[in-house]
Amino acid sequence: MADYQAPLRDMRFVLNEVFEAPKLWQTLPVLAEAVDAETAEAILEEAGKITAGTIAPLNRSGDEEGCRWDAGQVSTPAGYPEAYRLYAEGGWVGVGGDPAYGGMGMPKVISAQVEEMMNSASLAFGLYPMLTSGACLSIHAHASEALKQKYLPNMYSGVWAGSMCLTEPHAGTDLGMIRTRAEPQADGSYKVSGTKIFITGGEHDLTENIIHLVLAKLPDAPAGSRGISLFLVPKVLVNEDGSLGTRNAVSCGSIEHKMGIQASATCVMNFDGATGWMVGEPNKGLAAMFTMMNYERLGVGIQGLATGERSYQSAIDYARERIQSRAPSGPVAQDKAADPIIVHPDVRRMLLTMKALNEGGRAFSSYVALQLDIAKFSDDAEARQRADAQVALLTPVAKAFLTDMGLEATVHGQQVFGGHGFIREWGQEQLVRDCRITQIYEGTNGIQALDLVGRKVVGSGGELYRNFADEVRGFIASAGQELAEFVEPLQAALDNLDDLTAWVLEQAKQNPNEIGAASVEYLHVFGYTAYAYMWAMMARAALGKDEVFYRSKLGTARFFFARLLPRIHSLTASVRAGSDSLYLLAAEEF
């Protein structure tokens, strides 16, 4: 596999030329003091160095060795503890954390680029700081000041890690069914008892403590999801002076044997009357958890993008060097027995598909991250409300579409290698295996599609969709004639999505099955249309600039509009076919 190199040039293009993020930061008082173009450049450069130089070399060995469980203790692969310590010492765990508690204070649009680099280097490794960051988000937003002071500094610094404990053996998507219980104690703490499964980083040897955020129910909790509370449960209890005390009643019963992400410890966690403290209000645990969901679901989408990027880098190197057969138009490499496979139309189709999906995904993930920053940092109430609405609508698209396209990209990358792509030593098969989980965890992509169509589109009566569509229409109206080749197909795609959205809204009034039947294909139509918006903006930034980078950007944009955007037509036809065909078979007829 080719050595990973952070795509810093493209990241700079997206941040500085497409979205002009430094100008936005200057309008947001908190960020104006924390970051500018030079600071962002330095952060990304350093992140590129540590991810490419320290983390990426561990990706294959970590996959082959995996994590090991022994009597409740979990060991990560060789090199992981040392690499994690270097990563933490650089401040990368807390790159987006509140400076008041020791974080770096960077906007999400910067931390999103860091996340991409980390996950391209090693998705399994990147899960440990990602889960810690997610736990910090919920603690920062909902915990008492005492808990924040006690736990956040060591979590931001990477001295302690975090985990999110939601799923139980019988309760996955339907968290209202959880059985974990929390009994109140006289001193204000709680005794938490229950079993959680699929807990990423629930136990490991990277840090001296792990801070678990656990969903549980109080004795008098109402039924269903309205009765869920959130609790902070440390692996090791923390004394009043901040030193570590005794081991809490938390144990790892086993780790899962998985298809991919072998170096990430996926744990069964047992809480046997473990001491914990409530985060937020009683029975409001899901609200506290959803504080981090928009960030984490975007983060999982970025994992899909990251694996696609790593696969592309290897595939393009291989395609330039591997010689097989002659080009259809005649020999290109006259001095060789055959031509590099990059001359062949199907190889170029796969490479360009990867490139278009990766670069479109990078722009889209950055766009959503910018909305999160505006919603969090703007002092303009209207701007915050508008950004919040965009985040609500686009988060399920970011999670599901980026990961679906990430898997497509990794499969194309494997295919470019032919038989060698199936062989372990080249690394492409690992990326396919690793990427697959991104479509499943943090809410399966089918659930994301239901969220988009059911809650966000139908649930808002189409209002959230109209806000996004109006923004795209505004861009189209402002575009000059020189952008016609990009704007005209974007306009047609938006018109199609307008009509499809109206159709779904109408059908949902008559038959509740139509929401679920339409959801996945609708999300993909939305995703391709959103990428078309991104590619039109990127084309605008690249036009008139005669450098290889910009010529490549425009050529890739033309490929996207010519070969990928037309996918919306078959997807639209599937949505309009309705739900009837899904219910033709009785259960015993399957």
C-alpha positions as CSV (number, residue, x, y, z in Angstrom):
1,M,0.0,0.0,0.0
2,A,1.2,3.5,-0.8
3,D,2.3,5.7,2.1
4,Y,-0.5,7.9,3.2
5,Q,-0.1,11.6,2.6
6,A,-2.6,14.1,4.1
7,P,-4.5,15.9,1.2
8,L,-3.5,19.3,2.6
9,R,-3.7,21.1,-0.7
10,D,-7.3,20.1,-1.2
11,M,-8.2,20.9,2.4
12,R,-6.7,24.4,2.0
13,F,-8.7,24.8,-1.2
14,V,-12.0,23.9,0.5
15,L,-11.4,26.0,3.6
16,N,-9.9,29.1,2.0
17,E,-11.1,29.3,-1.6
18,V,-14.5,27.5,-1.6
19,F,-15.9,28.5,1.8
20,E,-13.6,31.4,2.7
21,A,-13.6,30.1,6.3
22,P,-11.0,32.6,7.6
23,K,-13.4,35.5,6.7
24,L,-16.2,33.7,8.6
25,W,-14.1,33.2,11.7
26,Q,-13.5,36.9,11.9
27,T,-17.3,37.4,12.2
28,L,-17.6,35.0,15.1
29,P,-16.2,36.7,18.2
30,V,-14.9,33.6,20.0
31,L,-13.2,32.2,16.9
32,A,-11.8,35.6,15.8
33,E,-9.5,35.5,18.8
34,A,-8.6,31.8,18.5
35,V,-7.9,31.0,14.8
36,D,-6.9,32.7,11.5
37,A,-5.7,31.3,8.2
38,E,-2.1,31.0,9.4
39,T,-3.1,29.2,12.6
40,A,-5.3,26.8,10.7
41,E,-2.5,26.1,8.2
42,A,0.0,25.3,11.0
43,I,-2.5,23.0,12.7
44,L,-3.2,21.1,9.6
45,E,0.4,20.8,8.6
46,E,1.3,19.3,12.1
47,A,-1.7,17.0,12.0
48,G,-0.6,15.8,8.6
49,K,2.8,15.0,9.9
50,I,1.8,13.0,13.0
51,T,-1.0,11.1,11.2
52,A,1.2,10.2,8.2
53,G,4.4,9.6,10.1
54,T,3.3,8.0,13.3
55,I,-0.2,6.6,13.0
56,A,-0.4,5.4,9.4
57,P,2.5,3.0,9.7
58,L,0.5,1.1,12.4
59,N,-2.6,0.5,10.3
60,R,-1.7,-2.9,8.8
61,S,0.2,-4.2,11.9
62,G,-2.7,-3.1,14.1
63,D,-5.2,-4.9,11.9
64,E,-3.1,-8.1,11.9
65,E,-2.4,-8.2,15.7
66,G,-5.7,-6.7,16.9
67,C,-6.7,-6.2,20.5
68,R,-6.4,-8.9,23.1
69,W,-8.6,-9.6,26.1
70,D,-7.3,-11.4,29.2
71,A,-9.2,-11.6,32.5
72,G,-10.9,-8.3,31.9
73,Q,-7.9,-6.4,30.7
74,V,-7.6,-5.3,27.1
75,S,-4.2,-4.8,25.3
76,T,-4.0,-2.8,22.1
77,P,-1.6,-3.7,19.3
78,A,2.1,-3.0,19.5
79,G,3.0,0.7,19.0
80,Y,-0.5,1.9,19.9
81,P,0.2,3.1,23.5
82,E,3.3,5.0,22.4
83,A,1.6,6.5,19.4
84,Y,-1.5,7.5,21.4
85,R,0.8,9.2,24.0
86,L,2.5,11.2,21.2
87,Y,-0.9,12.1,19.8
88,A,-2.2,13.2,23.2
89,E,0.9,15.2,24.0
90,G,0.4,17.2,20.8
91,G,-3.0,18.4,22.1
92,W,-4.9,16.6,19.3
93,V,-7.5,14.9,21.5
94,G,-8.7,18.3,22.6
95,V,-8.3,20.1,19.3
96,G,-12.0,21.3,19.4
97,G,-12.2,21.5,23.2
98,D,-13.0,24.5,25.3
99,P,-9.8,26.4,26.2
100,A,-11.3,27.1,29.7
101,Y,-10.6,23.4,30.5
102,G,-7.4,22.9,28.5
103,G,-8.8,22.4,25.0
104,M,-7.3,24.0,21.8
105,G,-10.6,25.8,21.0
106,M,-10.5,25.2,17.2
107,P,-13.7,25.3,15.2
108,K,-15.3,22.1,14.0
109,V,-14.4,22.8,10.4
110,I,-10.7,22.5,11.5
111,S,-11.2,19.5,13.7
112,A,-13.1,17.8,10.8
113,Q,-9.9,18.0,8.7
114,V,-7.9,16.6,11.5
115,E,-10.4,13.7,12.0
116,E,-10.2,12.9,8.3
117,M,-6.4,12.7,8.4
118,M,-6.5,10.5,11.6
119,N,-9.1,8.1,10.2
120,S,-7.3,7.8,6.8
121,A,-4.1,7.0,8.7
122,S,-6.0,4.4,10.9
123,L,-9.7,4.2,11.4
124,A,-9.3,1.8,14.3
125,F,-6.8,4.1,16.1
126,G,-8.9,7.2,15.4
127,L,-11.9,5.8,17.2
128,Y,-10.2,6.2,20.6
129,P,-9.8,10.0,20.5
130,M,-13.1,10.3,18.7
131,L,-15.1,8.7,21.5
132,T,-13.2,10.8,24.0
133,S,-14.1,13.9,22.1
134,G,-17.8,12.8,22.0
135,A,-17.9,12.2,25.7
136,C,-16.4,15.6,26.3
137,L,-19.1,17.3,24.2
138,S,-21.9,15.9,26.4
139,I,-20.0,16.6,29.6
140,H,-19.3,20.2,28.6
141,A,-22.8,20.9,27.5
142,H,-24.8,19.2,30.3
143,A,-22.7,18.3,33.3
144,S,-22.3,20.4,36.5
145,E,-19.4,22.8,36.7
146,A,-17.9,20.5,39.4
147,L,-17.9,17.5,37.0
148,K,-16.5,19.6,34.1
149,Q,-13.6,20.9,36.3
150,K,-12.9,17.4,37.6
151,Y,-12.9,15.5,34.3
152,L,-12.6,17.6,31.2
153,P,-8.9,18.8,31.6
154,N,-7.6,15.2,31.8
155,M,-9.9,14.1,28.9
156,Y,-8.9,17.0,26.6
157,S,-5.2,16.3,27.4
158,G,-5.6,12.6,26.5
159,V,-4.5,11.5,30.0
160,W,-8.0,10.0,30.4
161,A,-10.2,8.6,27.6
162,G,-14.0,8.5,27.2
163,S,-16.6,6.0,26.0
164,M,-20.3,6.2,25.2
165,C,-22.3,3.3,26.6
166,L,-25.7,3.1,24.9
167,T,-26.5,-0.3,23.3
168,E,-27.6,-3.4,25.2
169,P,-28.0,-6.9,23.9
170,H,-31.8,-6.5,23.4
171,A,-31.8,-2.7,22.8
172,G,-30.0,-1.2,19.8
173,T,-32.0,1.4,17.8
174,D,-34.8,1.3,20.3
175,L,-33.0,2.7,23.4
176,G,-36.3,3.1,25.2
177,M,-36.0,-0.7,26.0
178,I,-32.7,-0.4,28.0
179,R,-32.6,-2.2,31.3
180,T,-29.6,-0.6,32.9
181,R,-30.6,0.9,36.3
182,A,-29.3,3.8,38.4
183,E,-30.1,3.8,42.1
184,P,-29.8,7.2,43.8
185,Q,-27.5,7.4,46.9
186,A,-27.6,9.7,49.9
187,D,-24.4,11.5,48.8
188,G,-25.9,12.5,45.4
189,S,-24.2,9.8,43.5
190,Y,-25.8,6.8,41.9
191,K,-25.2,3.0,41.7
192,V,-25.3,2.0,38.1
193,S,-26.0,-1.7,37.2
194,G,-26.4,-3.3,33.8
195,T,-24.6,-4.6,30.7
196,K,-23.7,-2.6,27.6
197,I,-22.4,-4.1,24.3
198,F,-20.6,-2.8,21.3
199,I,-18.8,-0.2,23.5
200,T,-15.9,1.3,21.5
201,G,-12.9,1.9,23.7
202,G,-14.7,0.5,26.8
203,E,-11.4,-0.9,28.0
204,H,-7.8,-0.5,26.8
205,D,-4.3,0.2,27.9
206,L,-3.9,3.7,26.2
207,T,-4.8,5.8,29.2
208,E,-4.8,5.5,33.0
209,N,-8.6,6.1,33.3
210,I,-11.7,5.8,31.1
211,I,-14.7,8.0,31.7
212,H,-17.9,6.1,30.6
213,L,-21.1,8.0,29.8
214,V,-23.9,5.5,30.5
215,L,-27.5,5.6,29.6
216,A,-29.6,4.2,32.4
217,K,-33.1,4.5,34.0
218,L,-34.0,5.7,37.5
219,P,-36.3,3.6,39.6
220,D,-39.2,5.9,39.0
221,A,-38.5,6.6,35.3
222,P,-41.4,6.8,32.9
223,A,-41.5,4.1,30.2
224,G,-39.7,4.3,26.9
225,S,-37.2,6.9,25.7
226,R,-38.7,9.6,28.0
227,G,-37.3,7.7,31.0
228,I,-33.6,7.6,30.1
229,S,-30.9,9.5,32.1
230,L,-27.2,9.9,31.5
231,F,-24.5,9.1,34.0
232,L,-20.8,9.7,34.2
233,V,-19.1,6.5,35.5
234,P,-15.3,6.5,35.7
235,K,-13.3,3.2,35.4
236,V,-11.2,4.4,38.3
237,L,-12.8,6.7,40.9
238,V,-11.2,10.2,41.2
239,N,-10.4,11.6,44.6
240,E,-11.3,15.2,45.6
241,D,-7.8,16.4,44.9
242,G,-7.9,14.9,41.3
243,S,-5.7,11.9,42.0
244,L,-6.9,8.4,41.1
245,G,-8.5,6.4,43.8
246,T,-10.0,2.9,43.9
247,R,-11.2,0.8,40.9
248,N,-14.9,1.3,40.3
249,A,-17.3,-1.6,39.9
250,V,-16.9,-1.6,36.1
251,S,-15.5,-4.5,34.1
252,C,-15.0,-5.6,30.5
253,G,-16.6,-9.1,30.0
254,S,-15.2,-9.7,26.6
255,I,-14.3,-8.0,23.3
256,E,-15.9,-8.7,20.0
257,H,-14.3,-10.6,17.1
258,K,-15.2,-8.4,14.1
259,M,-15.0,-8.0,10.3
260,G,-12.8,-4.9,10.6
261,I,-11.3,-2.2,12.9
262,Q,-9.5,-5.0,14.6
263,A,-7.3,-2.6,16.6
264,S,-10.3,-0.9,18.1
265,A,-11.5,-2.6,21.3
266,T,-15.2,-3.2,20.9
267,C,-16.3,-4.3,24.4
268,V,-19.0,-5.9,26.5
269,M,-19.1,-3.7,29.6
270,N,-20.6,-4.8,32.9
271,F,-21.6,-2.2,35.5
272,D,-22.2,-3.9,38.9
273,G,-23.4,-1.2,41.2
274,A,-20.7,1.2,39.8
275,T,-20.6,4.7,41.3
276,G,-21.7,7.4,38.9
277,W,-23.0,10.9,38.7
278,M,-25.9,12.3,36.7
279,V,-25.1,14.4,33.6
280,G,-27.9,16.8,32.9
281,E,-31.4,16.5,34.2
282,P,-33.3,13.3,35.2
283,N,-35.0,11.5,32.3
284,K,-33.3,13.9,29.8
285,G,-30.4,11.6,28.9
286,L,-31.2,11.3,25.3
287,A,-31.2,15.1,24.9
288,A,-27.8,15.2,26.5
289,M,-26.6,12.4,24.2
290,F,-28.0,14.1,21.1
291,T,-25.7,17.1,21.9
292,M,-22.8,15.0,20.6
293,M,-24.8,13.1,18.0
294,N,-24.6,15.8,15.3
295,Y,-20.9,16.0,15.8
296,E,-20.3,12.3,16.1
297,R,-22.5,11.4,13.1
298,L,-20.6,13.9,11.0
299,G,-17.5,12.3,12.4
300,V,-18.6,8.8,11.3
301,G,-19.4,10.2,7.8
302,I,-15.8,11.6,7.7
303,Q,-14.6,8.1,8.5
304,G,-16.2,6.9,5.3
305,L,-14.6,9.7,3.4
306,A,-11.2,9.0,5.1
307,T,-11.1,5.3,4.0
308,G,-12.1,6.3,0.5
309,E,-9.2,8.8,0.4
310,R,-6.7,6.3,1.7
311,S,-7.9,3.7,-0.9
312,Y,-7.7,6.3,-3.7
313,Q,-4.1,7.2,-2.9
314,S,-3.1,3.6,-3.1
315,A,-5.1,3.0,-6.3
316,I,-3.8,5.9,-8.2
317,D,-0.2,5.0,-7.4
318,Y,-0.9,1.4,-8.5
319,A,-2.7,2.5,-11.7
320,R,0.2,4.6,-12.8
321,E,2.8,1.8,-12.4
322,R,1.0,-1.5,-13.1
323,I,1.3,-2.4,-16.7
324,Q,-1.2,-4.6,-18.4
325,S,-2.3,-4.6,-22.1
326,R,-2.3,-1.7,-24.5
327,A,-4.5,1.4,-24.5
328,P,-7.6,1.1,-26.9
329,S,-6.1,3.9,-29.1
330,G,-2.7,2.2,-29.4
331,P,0.5,1.9,-27.3
332,V,1.3,4.7,-24.9
333,A,4.4,3.4,-23.1
334,Q,6.3,2.5,-26.2
335,D,9.4,1.4,-24.2
336,K,7.4,-1.1,-22.2
337,A,5.7,-4.4,-22.9
338,A,2.3,-3.0,-21.9
339,D,0.8,0.3,-20.9
340,P,0.0,1.5,-17.3
341,I,-3.6,0.5,-16.5
342,I,-4.5,4.1,-16.0
343,V,-5.0,4.3,-19.8
344,H,-7.9,1.9,-19.7
345,P,-11.4,3.5,-19.7
346,D,-12.8,1.3,-16.9
347,V,-9.9,2.0,-14.6
348,R,-10.2,5.7,-15.3
349,R,-14.0,5.4,-14.5
350,M,-13.2,3.9,-11.1
351,L,-10.5,6.3,-10.2
352,L,-12.5,9.3,-11.3
353,T,-15.5,8.1,-9.3
354,M,-13.3,7.7,-6.2
355,K,-11.8,11.2,-6.8
356,A,-15.2,12.9,-7.4
357,L,-16.8,11.2,-4.4
358,N,-13.9,11.9,-2.1
359,E,-13.5,15.6,-3.0
360,G,-17.2,16.2,-3.1
361,G,-17.4,14.5,0.4
362,R,-14.6,16.6,1.8
363,A,-16.4,19.8,0.7
364,F,-19.8,18.6,2.0
365,S,-18.4,17.5,5.4
366,S,-16.6,20.9,5.7
367,Y,-19.9,22.6,4.8
368,V,-21.8,20.8,7.5
369,A,-19.0,21.5,10.0
370,L,-19.2,25.2,9.1
371,Q,-22.9,25.1,9.9
372,L,-22.1,23.6,13.3
373,D,-19.6,26.4,14.0
374,I,-22.1,29.1,13.0
375,A,-24.8,27.5,15.2
376,K,-22.4,27.4,18.2
377,F,-20.4,30.6,17.9
378,S,-22.5,33.2,16.0
379,D,-23.9,36.1,18.0
380,D,-26.6,36.6,15.4
381,A,-29.7,34.7,16.5
382,E,-31.1,34.4,13.0
383,A,-27.8,33.0,11.7
384,R,-27.7,30.5,14.5
385,Q,-31.3,29.4,13.9
386,R,-30.6,29.0,10.1
387,A,-27.5,27.0,10.8
388,D,-29.2,24.8,13.3
389,A,-31.9,24.0,10.8
390,Q,-29.2,23.1,8.2
391,V,-27.4,20.9,10.7
392,A,-30.7,19.1,11.6
393,L,-31.4,18.4,8.0
394,L,-28.0,17.5,6.7
395,T,-26.6,15.4,9.6
396,P,-28.3,12.2,8.5
397,V,-27.2,12.9,4.9
398,A,-23.6,13.4,6.0
399,K,-23.5,10.2,8.1
400,A,-25.2,8.0,5.6
401,F,-24.2,9.3,2.2
402,L,-20.5,9.9,3.1
403,T,-20.2,6.3,4.4
404,D,-22.2,4.8,1.5
405,M,-19.9,6.6,-0.9
406,G,-16.9,5.7,1.2
407,L,-17.6,2.0,0.8
408,E,-18.1,2.5,-2.9
409,A,-14.8,4.2,-3.2
410,T,-12.9,1.6,-1.2
411,V,-14.5,-1.2,-3.3
412,H,-13.4,0.7,-6.5
413,G,-9.9,1.0,-5.0
414,Q,-9.8,-2.7,-4.4
415,Q,-11.0,-3.4,-7.9
416,V,-8.3,-1.3,-9.5
417,F,-5.8,-3.7,-8.0
418,G,-7.6,-6.7,-9.5
419,G,-6.5,-9.9,-7.8
420,H,-3.9,-8.0,-5.7
421,G,-6.8,-6.0,-4.2
422,F,-8.0,-9.3,-2.6
423,I,-4.6,-10.0,-1.1
424,R,-3.8,-8.8,2.4
425,E,-0.4,-7.3,1.8
426,W,-1.7,-4.5,-0.4
427,G,-4.0,-3.1,2.2
428,Q,-7.0,-2.5,0.1
429,E,-9.1,-5.4,1.5
430,Q,-8.6,-4.0,5.0
431,L,-10.0,-0.6,4.0
432,V,-13.1,-2.3,2.6
433,R,-13.5,-4.3,5.9
434,D,-12.9,-1.2,8.1
435,C,-15.2,1.1,6.1
436,R,-18.1,-1.3,6.4
437,I,-18.8,-0.6,10.0
438,T,-19.3,3.1,9.3
439,Q,-22.6,2.3,7.6
440,I,-23.8,0.5,10.8
441,Y,-22.7,2.2,14.0
442,E,-23.9,5.6,15.3
443,G,-27.3,4.8,13.8
444,T,-27.5,2.5,10.8
445,N,-27.8,4.2,7.4
446,G,-31.3,3.0,7.1
447,I,-32.2,4.8,10.4
448,Q,-30.4,7.9,9.1
449,A,-32.6,7.8,6.0
450,L,-35.7,7.4,8.2
451,D,-34.6,10.4,10.2
452,L,-34.1,12.5,7.1
453,V,-37.4,11.7,5.5
454,G,-39.6,11.0,8.5
455,R,-38.4,13.5,11.1
456,K,-36.7,16.2,9.1
457,V,-38.6,16.4,5.8
458,V,-42.1,15.2,6.6
459,G,-41.8,16.1,10.3
460,S,-41.2,19.7,9.5
461,G,-43.8,19.8,6.7
462,G,-40.9,20.4,4.2
463,E,-39.7,23.6,5.9
464,L,-36.2,22.3,6.7
465,Y,-35.8,21.1,3.1
466,R,-37.0,24.5,1.7
467,N,-34.4,26.3,3.7
468,F,-31.6,24.3,2.1
469,A,-33.2,24.5,-1.4
470,D,-33.5,28.2,-1.1
471,E,-29.8,28.5,-0.4
472,V,-28.9,26.5,-3.4
473,R,-31.3,28.6,-5.5
474,G,-29.6,31.7,-4.2
475,F,-26.2,30.3,-5.4
476,I,-27.6,29.5,-8.8
477,A,-29.1,32.9,-9.2
478,S,-25.8,34.6,-8.3
479,A,-23.7,32.4,-10.8
480,G,-22.4,34.0,-13.9
481,Q,-22.7,32.6,-17.4
482,E,-19.2,31.1,-17.1
483,L,-20.7,28.6,-14.6
484,A,-23.5,27.5,-16.9
485,E,-22.1,24.0,-17.6
486,F,-22.2,23.4,-13.8
487,V,-25.2,25.4,-12.7
488,E,-27.7,24.1,-15.3
489,P,-27.4,20.5,-14.3
490,L,-27.5,21.6,-10.6
491,Q,-30.7,23.5,-11.3
492,A,-32.2,20.4,-13.0
493,A,-31.2,18.2,-10.0
494,L,-32.7,20.7,-7.5
495,D,-35.9,20.9,-9.5
496,N,-36.0,17.1,-9.4
497,L,-35.5,17.0,-5.7
498,D,-38.1,19.7,-5.2
499,D,-40.7,17.6,-7.1
500,L,-39.6,14.4,-5.3
501,T,-39.9,16.0,-1.9
502,A,-43.4,17.3,-2.7
503,W,-44.3,13.8,-3.8
504,V,-43.0,12.2,-0.6
505,L,-44.8,14.8,1.5
506,E,-48.1,14.1,-0.3
507,Q,-47.7,10.3,-0.2
508,A,-46.9,10.3,3.5
509,K,-50.3,11.8,4.3
510,Q,-52.0,8.8,2.8
511,N,-49.8,5.8,3.7
512,P,-47.2,5.7,6.5
513,N,-45.3,3.0,4.8
514,E,-44.3,5.4,2.1
515,I,-41.8,7.2,4.4
516,G,-39.7,4.1,5.0
517,A,-40.1,2.8,1.4
518,A,-38.8,6.1,0.0
519,S,-36.1,6.9,2.6
520,V,-32.9,5.3,1.4
521,E,-33.2,6.2,-2.2
522,Y,-34.5,9.7,-1.3
523,L,-31.4,10.2,0.9
524,H,-29.2,9.3,-2.1
525,V,-31.0,11.7,-4.4
526,F,-30.5,14.3,-1.8
527,G,-26.8,13.4,-1.4
528,Y,-26.0,13.6,-5.1
529,T,-27.8,16.9,-5.3
530,A,-25.9,18.3,-2.3
531,Y,-22.6,17.1,-3.9
532,A,-23.6,18.8,-7.1
533,Y,-24.0,22.0,-5.1
534,M,-20.5,21.4,-3.6
535,W,-19.0,20.7,-7.0
536,A,-20.6,23.9,-8.5
537,M,-19.0,25.9,-5.7
538,M,-15.7,24.2,-6.2
539,A,-15.8,24.9,-10.0
540,R,-16.5,28.5,-9.3
541,A,-13.4,28.7,-7.1
542,A,-11.2,26.9,-9.7
543,L,-12.4,28.7,-12.9
544,G,-9.8,30.8,-14.7
545,K,-6.8,29.4,-12.8
546,D,-4.3,27.7,-15.0
547,E,-2.6,25.3,-12.6
548,V,-2.6,21.5,-12.6
549,F,-4.6,21.5,-9.3
550,Y,-7.4,23.7,-10.7
551,R,-7.5,21.9,-14.1
552,S,-7.8,18.6,-12.2
553,K,-10.6,20.1,-10.1
554,L,-12.6,21.3,-13.1
555,G,-12.1,18.0,-15.0
556,T,-13.3,16.1,-11.9
557,A,-16.3,18.4,-11.6
558,R,-17.2,17.7,-15.3
559,F,-17.0,14.0,-14.7
560,F,-19.3,14.2,-11.6
561,F,-21.9,16.1,-13.6
562,A,-21.6,13.9,-16.6
563,R,-21.3,10.4,-15.0
564,L,-22.4,10.5,-11.3
565,L,-25.2,13.0,-11.0
566,P,-27.4,11.2,-13.5
567,R,-27.8,8.4,-10.9
568,I,-30.6,10.5,-9.4
569,H,-32.9,9.5,-12.2
570,S,-33.0,5.8,-11.4
571,L,-33.2,6.6,-7.7
572,T,-36.1,8.9,-8.2
573,A,-37.9,6.3,-10.2
574,S,-37.5,3.9,-7.3
575,V,-38.9,6.3,-4.8
576,R,-41.9,7.0,-7.1
577,A,-42.6,3.3,-7.4
578,G,-44.0,3.5,-3.9
579,S,-44.3,1.0,-1.1
580,D,-46.8,-1.5,-2.6
581,S,-44.1,-3.9,-4.0
582,L,-42.5,-4.1,-0.6
583,Y,-45.6,-5.7,0.9
584,L,-46.5,-8.2,-1.7
585,L,-45.0,-11.1,0.2
586,A,-46.2,-12.4,3.6
587,A,-43.5,-13.2,6.1
588,E,-43.6,-16.9,5.3
589,E,-43.2,-16.2,1.5
590,F,-39.7,-14.7,1.9
